[in-house]
Amino acid sequence: MRKLGSANSVAAVQLLSVVVTADLTHSYVLSVMSVYTETSLHRNQVFHNRDATIAGFFQPLPPTTCVVERVLSQCVCILPLEMPEKICTCSPGTLSVNPGKVVAVVTINGRYDLSMPEMKCEACKATWSAGVDDLVRNDYWPATLHFSTVYSTDVLHSYEELKMAAPGVSFITVAFKNETPGLSCQAFLRMLDQRTVRFGRTGKITADSFRKSFLEWEAVRFEVDKICREEPFVCPACTPDMLAVSVDGNRKHYRFKNAARSEEQALFDGLFIAKDDEVERFVDYIHSTTNHVSGRGVCGGEWSAARETSQRSRSKIDEEGLELAVCRHGVFLSALNMFRGEIYAYPLYLQNKLANKPITFFAMDVTCKYWPYLNKVAKSCPELQHLLDMKPFLSVFHAKAHDFKCEVKWSGAYQQGAGLTLGEEVEQCNAFLSRIAVTTKHMSKAGRTDMLTLMAMRWNQQKFNNLATSLARRYQKDLEVMRVQLAVTQVEVEGWVTDVKEWAEATTSQKNADLDAVTSRLEVLVASIKRRSQRLYKDTDGSKDAERINFDSILSEETVWPWQLSHGDNVDLKTKRKAFDVVMAIRRLEEERKIVIAEMAKHWKSLSTRADTLKEMSCRFSSEPLQSELWGLNEEGIKGLRSLTLKKKQAVTTMMKHARDCYAQVLRGTSMDFQRDWDGYDSDSEMSDE
């Protein structure tokens, strides 16, 4: 873990011990000890916002101001903290509480300048002052171990929830002079500054300190979760084997070269986004081992595939985007920074990284171009041969823009065993993650890595919370809706399916190369015309009538090309294709039910294993082997960790009850209203915190 402020690694370990201990005594103390009972109410309730009639109108009062006999007076306000009942063996009556050093306290209502409490025994002169552990136990987070600035954890939770609900939204929509608009962290702090002024207080909140403290707070929470053996980038329904992985590039996540620069290392370096040097070494190895050809791949007439080029971008941006990998449930698995565009070596790196567990399908929007590339690489790099054990999967919706032969051969809709997997899940995840790109492009490299990793972890947590509902809803799809009555026998339909597959697999002979090229090109052009006909010809004037009639004839639904009549059965390829699509859809739906049942079993087993692990951990805290794994936590830290494990076990038990109810009802055929608690891919849903 990175150093927190000026603290060394030993102090960081002590801070982690305090964090897990805080769960044992988690509470807000809204008033100080009984020794303050004689003070006025507002002096105890320092976070209350007050107004007073001064000069004939209401004015806000800062917490260090009070009204005594209709006159404004200065008073000392102490930060509300739980304090010890005694600090020595003397009588409690000898204790006095005095204001200590002044600290800036930041809450959701802005900044307060308050004094830290200090206790002193008038008899033996013993003293006590609040430390980091006292702040953490009372739900404050110190900016450094010297805590000249202290944040309420409520404001940190609020900022995190803001980033999840509206990742790229700025409160201030007007661009200020010499400032970059759209930085939601700065906008959030502007809002807090405005609340500070509104309630009669003064002082600014430092953006750098807030960002740093927020990420360090998140990092400590992550370390605590890691001790509790939580895995944020592993899908419970895809463990131990995974049906499909979807990979794609996101060019919106670039970062400007002139953005904020910092030499500090990211707190989450390598956790979600792979380390740049590791990716670079892999790409250089692939390029040096394989004789790749730079150029542009095209499929389906106008569909551009990735480019395999070794040239690094010379534009004004540093990272050009992210290459992301997700499972079929929309859970982020891994990512890497793109520096050379969407080259094939990037998804190859992710495929190789994720191949440590069995994966059946590898989905991309240019699989038809990537898979021949993978075969070529595997010949030169034998250690990557195992990647060919996966099956190529062309994303279902993207396949519609490819040539029909390409679609039949590669589309996931026609892959046996794929069920209703779309291969487009990474697009759904990008719809969320892309919204934060408006801010990350201006961040430092470390800040961008940490923020993207944090957002991916919180997205996955939402997915895990809703996984039971998601799987139950998948299972409830009605099979009969997809069945149609074909006026042919089952044998004939199966023959048509075979004809279509053979036609798609057929290669061009040298004898008919020219003719086949012309017919293929003609089919491609007509498909392109169909996709653009409405836009291009809806405003055609009267002088183009003859041409429009010809196009109407070409684009007719009844158009059948002579060369599409195959096998002498007088049934055109178009009719066979319709039957092919229906049969494939029914088969995929039948497979989907079996797949979802298996995923339900995996999810249930994962939850059960998680509950057993937490139960075992809570029972073993006194054993020396376990204590050696806990970073040297003290006795109170171990007690706090046991409290956390019991808390997490209760949360897992609640999830198991919900999963059991969902699965039992759908497997019995009982209908259920999932819309009530289903958020799908909507990032605006509620999210539970630890």
Residue, then its C-alpha position, 0 to 999 in steps of 0.5 A: m500500500r502506498k504511503l499515506g501522507s508523510a506516514n511510513s509503512v509501519a504507520a500505514v499498517q497501524l492505520l489499517s488496524v484502526v480501520v478494521t477496529a473501527d467497525l467494532t465501535h462504529s458510532y457517531v458521538l454527537s455530543v462531548m462528555s458530560v463535563y460539557t452539559e453546562t454549555s449551550l446546545h449549539r456548542n455541542q451540536v457544532f454541525h448544526n446550521r444556524d441563523a440569527t437576526i442581526a441588523g434587522f435580517f437573518q444572517p448565518l452564524p459560523p459554529t465559532t460564533c454564539v449569541v449572548e444577550r443579543v450580542l454576537s460573541q466568539c466561542v470555542c467549538i470542539l470536534p465531536l469525538e468519543m473520549p475516554e472516561k478516564i485517563c488516569t487513576c485519579s477521580p473523574g472530577t479532576l479531568s478537564v477538556n480543553p480545545g487543542k489544535v484547530v483542524a479543517v473538518v470537511t462534511i457534506n455541508g462544507r468546511y468547518d474550522l474546529s478544535m481537537p479535544e484535549m483532556k488533562c488531569e489537574a491532579c497528576k497532570a496526565t494528558w490525552s489527545a485524540g489520534v488517528d484511531d479516535l478519528v477513524r472510530n468516529d467516522y472521520w478520515p484524516a488527510t495525513l497522520h498529522f490530520s490538519t484536515v479531516y474528512s467525514t466519511d459521509v462526504l467520501h461516500s457521497y462523492e463515490e455515489l455521485k461518481m457511480a450515478a453520474p460519472g461525467v456530470s459536472f455541477i458547474t456547466v459554465a467553463f471558468k476562465n483558465e479552468t477545464p470544464g467537466l472536472s466533476c471532482q472540482a465541481f463537487l468541491r465547488m459545491l461544498d465551498q458554496r455550502t461553506v459560504r452559505f452557512g456563514r463559514t469561511g475557508k476553501i477545500t483543497a482539491d488535491s488533498f481531497r482526491k488523495s484522501f478519497l483514493e487512499w480511503e478506497a484503497v484501505r477499504f479494498e485492502v480490508d476486503k482483500i483480507c476478507r478474501e473478496e475478489p472484485f473481478v471474478c464473476p460468481a456465475c462464471t466460476p470455475d469455468m466461463l462460457a464466453v468472454s467479450v473483448d473490445g476497445n473503448r477509444k473514449h478513454y484517452r488521456f491528454k499528454n498535457a494533463a496533470r503529471s505526477e510521479e506517484q504510483a497508482l494505488f490500484d496499479g495492475l489490479f484491473i488495468a494491466k501494467d503498461d510495461e508488461v503489455e508493451r513487452f508482450v506486444d513487442y514480442i508478438h510483433s518481432t516473432t510474427n511477420h505482421v502486415s500493417g493495413r486495414g482489414v475490411c469485412g462486409g463491404e464497409w466494416s473496418a476491422a482493427r489495424e495491426t500496426s506497430q507505430r505509436s501514436r504521435s497525437k496530443i494524447d497519451e493513452e488512446g483508450l482502453e481494451l476491455a474484457v467482460c464476461r457474458h453477465g457484464v462483469f469487468l474482468s480485465a483491461l489494458n491501456m491502448f497506445r497504438g490503436e486497436i491492434y490485434a495484439y491487445p485482445l491477444y494479451l487479454q485472451n492469454k491473461l484470462a486463459n488461466k481458467p477454461i473459456t469456451f467462446f472468445a467474442m469480438d466484433v472482428t472475430c473473422k479477422y482476428w482468428p486467422y491472425l491468432n492462428k498465424v501467431a500460434k504457429s510462431c509462438p507455440e506457447l499460445q497454442h492453447l488459445l485456439d482451444m477457445k471457439p471464435f465468436l462474432s458479436v451477434f449484432h455486429a455480425k449483421a454488418h458483416d458479409f452474410k457468409c461471414e455471419v453464418k460462419w462466425s456469428g455467435a447466434y449460430q454457434q452450438g452451445a452459445g445459448l443466447t450469449l450476444g458477445e456485446e456485453v462489453e458494449q453495455c459496460n462501456a455505456f457506463l464506463s464511457r461516461i467518466a471519460v469526460t473527466t479521466k482525460h484530464m487526470s494524471k496517469a495514476g489518478r486515471t488508473d485509480m478512478l477507472t479501477l474504482m468505478a469498475m469495482r463498484w459496477n461489478q459490486q452492483k452486478f453481484n448484488n443483482l446476479a440472482t435476479s438477472l439469472a432468473r430473468r434470463y431463465q424465464k424467456d419463453l421458448e414458444v415465442m421463438r417457435v414457428q410453423l414451417a410448411v416443411t418436414q424436419v428433415e428438409v429443414e436440417g438439409w437447408v441448414t446444412d446447405v447454408k453452412e456449406w455455402a458459407e464455408a465454400t472457398t473460391s476456386q481459381k477457375n471461377a475466381d473472377l465470376d465469384a469475385v463479381t457476384s460476391r461484390l454485387e451481393v455486398l453492394v446490394a447489402s450496403i444499398k439496403r442499409r442506406s436506401q432510406r437515407l439516400y433516396k427518401d428525398t429523390d426528385g421527379s427527374k430520378d424516377a426511372e432510377r428509383i424504380n430500378f432500385d426498388s426492384i433490386l431492393s425488393e424482398e423477393t429478390v433472389w440471385p440466380w447463383q443463390l439457387s443451390h443443389g438443384d432443389n429449386v429452393d433459393l438461398k433466401t428461403k433457406r436462410k430464413a429457415f436457418d435463422v429460425v432453427m438457430a434461434i430455437r437451438r440457442l434458446e434451448e441451450e440458454r436454459k441449460i446454461v442458465i441452470a448451470e450458472m445458477a448452480k455456480h452462483w449458489k455454490s459461490l455464495s455458499t463457499r463465500a459464507d463458509t469461508l467467512k464463518e471459518m475466518s471468524c472462528r480462527f482469529s485466535s490461531e497464530p497462522l492466521q494472525s501472521e497473514l493479517w499484516g501484524l494487526n493488533e488485538e483490537g484490529i483482529k477483533g474488528l476484523r472478526s466483526l467485519t467478517l460477521k457483517k459480511k457473512q450476514a450480507v452473504t446470507t441475505m443474498m443467498k436467501h434472495a437467490r434461493d427465492c428467485y431460483a426456486q420460483v422460476l424453476r417451479g414455473t412460478s411467475m415473478d415480478f423482477q422489475r421491482d429490484w432489477d436494474g439491468y445495466d442501469s448504473d443509477s441503481e442503489m449500491s450497498d456499501e461495506 
